[in-house]
Amino acid sequence: MLDIDYLEDETFESVEEIISQFIVKIGDQKIKIRITKDAQGHFHFVNSHYYQGSKQADTIAYVTNFPSEKIAIMNAKLQIVSSYDPADKNGVWIENDSF
């Protein structure tokens, strides 16, 4: 694996290395999970979709910097399963534009 420092440049606002990617399926929805690591050594996750329940006012904010890949993966999972309600017939999966 190359050192992320090779990409450091004043032109770039940030540089992140893709550490791992996963595809999970919940109900009929496939969700991609991407784990990245920034130049400071923090891990991040982004999910391709998030669940909007019919009784949920807005999306839930999550911590963005994690000390390990494992903790980032656990939080990606938490974001998916914590709001999902298979009994909610009006809930929808919304594509994450930031993925």
Buried (B, 14 or more C-beta within 10 A) or exposed (E): EEEBEEEEEEEEEEBBBEBBEBEBEBEEBEBBBBBBBBBEEBBBBBBBBBBBBEEEEEEEEEEEEBEEBEBBBEBBBEBBEEBBEEEBEEBEBEEBEEE
